[in-house]
Amino acid sequence: MNYITNIPDPGEKKRLVIIGGGFAGLELAKKINKKQYQVVLIDKNNYYQFQPLFYQVATSGLEPSSISYPHRKSFQKTKNFHFRMCEAELVIPEEKCVRTNIGNIKYDYLAISTGCDTNYFGNDSLKDSTFALKSVSESLLLRNRILLSFEEALSAKDEEELKEILSFVIVGGGATGVELAGALADMKKSILPKDYPETDFSKMEIHLVDASPRLLFAMSENASDGAAKTLEKRGVIIHQEISVKSYEKPFVELSNGTKLRTRNVFWVAGVKPNSLKGLEEAAYNRGRLAINEYNQIQGYDDIFAIGDTALLISDSSPKGHPQVAQVALQMARRLAKNLNHTTDLNKWEKFIYIDKGSLATIGRHAAVADLGKFRFGGWFAWWLWLFIHIVSIVGMRNKVSIFIDWVWSYLNYDVSLRLFIRPKFNKMYTKEE
Ligand SMILES: Cc1cc2nc3c(=O)[nH]c(=O)nc-3n(C[C@H](O)[C@H](O)[C@H](O)COP(=O)(O)OP(=O)(O)OC[C@H]3O[C@@H](n4cnc5c(N)ncnc54)[C@H](O)[C@@H]3O)c2cc1C
């Protein structure tokens, strides 16, 4: 077998391989005791991505570097830690190894934290014709698409074409869809008329299409009502309990027969797990990795799953936990504590999720919050949202740069990040050379 040979032998220590350095994997890698374990973190990117702020990169509110952080920098001075940028392809439990695109890696313990990807619910043609928001690179692509629309609008042949260019259809009324719609509405009001004085932005339409009975379905009815009212006040057209049937350029067809003419369809309607193959059938449930309360994957003592890809069905969570950052972080912390304490499973503590509440922002000065019994919206929720995101972001430089961008934007209603940067094609970066 083709093993990666340049990772030192762990000697007396056990090797913990972590696949995926997102919220869950990075937290586990930080909290695990490297005097007990040799840690090998693998990720297909060499950086961590703070997904809740992707929409701000897409709408030119933040730079991609403010919401990303290099894995190697996080662990610069850490002993018994090794990072490899590669893609895990398969787990081979019989050999206790993971197959990756750069070779196989042996493990004593394996933690899978590969998160999720965009779900097109079987309609794969939408994958090529719409824009998703599940990575920093997709946020940049979306940013470019949005900026390109405003440039294209200047050479529209007639009113119909102008409307097609300036119509934005966001599919999915969860937090990301609501935040994206709110940010576009803010741009339309305060930034675009200054940047493009020749364009008639009364023709710009923002549609939010949501199949569920109400926006922000995972939050309280209070929050849903608040979000819908604020968005409508800001000019967003909401299509509730309606799904997208097809998108044959330039028409998006909705389930009620409505056809919307647009060049911009942003797909934020759902996620599907990135579960690795190679495990027994019992390990998979609805595509996710079925775990017990100790994060062990069904049928395995030495393989764990944490974060979005893990599914824990128990009396306290009959449908599993929500796929949010807090669950990922808390699972990682519990697993790290258990592994650090002892490898004797009888002494391990079960994972219990503590719901700290949810927040979603709808644009300038508007957000909704469900914090236990407290449900509120408006200014205070918005400030709280800003504060929590600054605290949660990885890296001091990132905290400072986001703070400066947000203060600047708050005072001037404008940040100067609307750069349309296109990568030049270079064979060096492609697999097919
Ligand atoms: C746009 C958006 C907005 C969101 N907003 C919020 C919010 O406001 N609040 C909230 O709580 N949650 C939010 N979430 C959800 C939250 O980001 C996830 O719940 C969280 O990221 C899950 O963490 P994770 O570690 O399981 O997965 P991730 O953070 O997705 O990390 C997975 C990692 O695995 C790597 N990876 C995947 N497959 C492989 C492979 N085969 N080989 C190697 N590496 C691999 C990826 O590169 C990535 O680094 C949002 C998500 C998105 C997409």
PDBQT file of the ligand as one rigid body, heavy atoms in Angstrom, charges set to zero:
ROOT
HETATM    1  C1  LIG A 501     -23.503  29.933   4.344  1.00  0.00    +0.000 C 
HETATM    2  C2  LIG A 501     -23.595  29.267   5.691  1.00  0.00    +0.000 A 
HETATM    3  C3  LIG A 501     -24.001  30.012   6.801  1.00  0.00    +0.000 A 
HETATM    4  C4  LIG A 501     -24.093  29.414   8.055  1.00  0.00    +0.000 A 
HETATM    5  N1  LIG A 501     -24.480  30.178   9.125  1.00  0.00    +0.000 NA
HETATM    6  C5  LIG A 501     -24.496  29.633  10.364  1.00  0.00    +0.000 A 
HETATM    7  C6  LIG A 501     -24.811  30.407  11.505  1.00  0.00    +0.000 A 
HETATM    8  O1  LIG A 501     -25.109  31.602  11.389  1.00  0.00    +0.000 OA
HETATM    9  N2  LIG A 501     -24.780  29.818  12.730  1.00  0.00    +0.000 N 
HETATM   10  C7  LIG A 501     -24.451  28.491  12.875  1.00  0.00    +0.000 A 
HETATM   11  O2  LIG A 501     -24.394  27.998  14.005  1.00  0.00    +0.000 OA
HETATM   12  N3  LIG A 501     -24.159  27.727  11.826  1.00  0.00    +0.000 NA
HETATM   13  C8  LIG A 501     -24.167  28.261  10.568  1.00  0.00    +0.000 A 
HETATM   14  N4  LIG A 501     -23.856  27.476   9.481  1.00  0.00    +0.000 N 
HETATM   15  C9  LIG A 501     -23.596  26.051   9.700  1.00  0.00    +0.000 C 
HETATM   16  C10 LIG A 501     -22.195  25.827  10.227  1.00  0.00    +0.000 C 
HETATM   17  O3  LIG A 501     -21.266  26.507   9.434  1.00  0.00    +0.000 OA
HETATM   18  C11 LIG A 501     -21.928  24.335  10.253  1.00  0.00    +0.000 C 
HETATM   19  O4  LIG A 501     -22.849  23.742  11.124  1.00  0.00    +0.000 OA
HETATM   20  C12 LIG A 501     -20.508  24.028  10.685  1.00  0.00    +0.000 C 
HETATM   21  O5  LIG A 501     -19.589  24.552   9.754  1.00  0.00    +0.000 OA
HETATM   22  C13 LIG A 501     -20.309  22.522  10.822  1.00  0.00    +0.000 C 
HETATM   23  O6  LIG A 501     -18.997  22.274  11.179  1.00  0.00    +0.000 OA
HETATM   24  P1  LIG A 501     -18.247  20.957  10.688  1.00  0.00    +0.000 P 
HETATM   25  O7  LIG A 501     -16.912  20.979  11.337  1.00  0.00    +0.000 OA
HETATM   26  O8  LIG A 501     -19.127  19.780  10.873  1.00  0.00    +0.000 OA
HETATM   27  O9  LIG A 501     -18.095  21.128   9.121  1.00  0.00    +0.000 OA
HETATM   28  P2  LIG A 501     -17.349  22.271   8.304  1.00  0.00    +0.000 P 
HETATM   29  O10 LIG A 501     -17.170  23.486   9.108  1.00  0.00    +0.000 OA
HETATM   30  O11 LIG A 501     -18.114  22.358   7.023  1.00  0.00    +0.000 OA
HETATM   31  O12 LIG A 501     -15.911  21.651   8.021  1.00  0.00    +0.000 OA
HETATM   32  C14 LIG A 501     -15.719  20.552   7.191  1.00  0.00    +0.000 C 
HETATM   33  C15 LIG A 501     -14.264  20.552   6.763  1.00  0.00    +0.000 C 
HETATM   34  O13 LIG A 501     -13.983  19.314   6.149  1.00  0.00    +0.000 OA
HETATM   35  C16 LIG A 501     -13.211  19.509   4.988  1.00  0.00    +0.000 C 
HETATM   36  N5  LIG A 501     -13.487  18.358   4.118  1.00  0.00    +0.000 N 
HETATM   37  C17 LIG A 501     -14.673  17.951   3.641  1.00  0.00    +0.000 A 
HETATM   38  N6  LIG A 501     -14.549  16.806   2.957  1.00  0.00    +0.000 NA
HETATM   39  C18 LIG A 501     -13.232  16.473   3.017  1.00  0.00    +0.000 A 
HETATM   40  C19 LIG A 501     -12.482  15.404   2.511  1.00  0.00    +0.000 A 
HETATM   41  N7  LIG A 501     -13.047  14.398   1.823  1.00  0.00    +0.000 N 
HETATM   42  N8  LIG A 501     -11.150  15.373   2.746  1.00  0.00    +0.000 NA
HETATM   43  C20 LIG A 501     -10.553  16.377   3.437  1.00  0.00    +0.000 A 
HETATM   44  N9  LIG A 501     -11.221  17.414   3.947  1.00  0.00    +0.000 NA
HETATM   45  C21 LIG A 501     -12.549  17.460   3.757  1.00  0.00    +0.000 A 
HETATM   46  C22 LIG A 501     -13.683  20.841   4.451  1.00  0.00    +0.000 C 
HETATM   47  O14 LIG A 501     -12.696  21.450   3.625  1.00  0.00    +0.000 OA
HETATM   48  C23 LIG A 501     -13.922  21.618   5.743  1.00  0.00    +0.000 C 
HETATM   49  O15 LIG A 501     -12.766  22.294   6.156  1.00  0.00    +0.000 OA
HETATM   50  C24 LIG A 501     -23.770  28.043   8.217  1.00  0.00    +0.000 A 
HETATM   51  C25 LIG A 501     -23.357  27.307   7.104  1.00  0.00    +0.000 A 
HETATM   52  C26 LIG A 501     -23.272  27.907   5.859  1.00  0.00    +0.000 A 
HETATM   53  C27 LIG A 501     -22.822  27.111   4.663  1.00  0.00    +0.000 C 
ENDROOT
TORSDOF 0
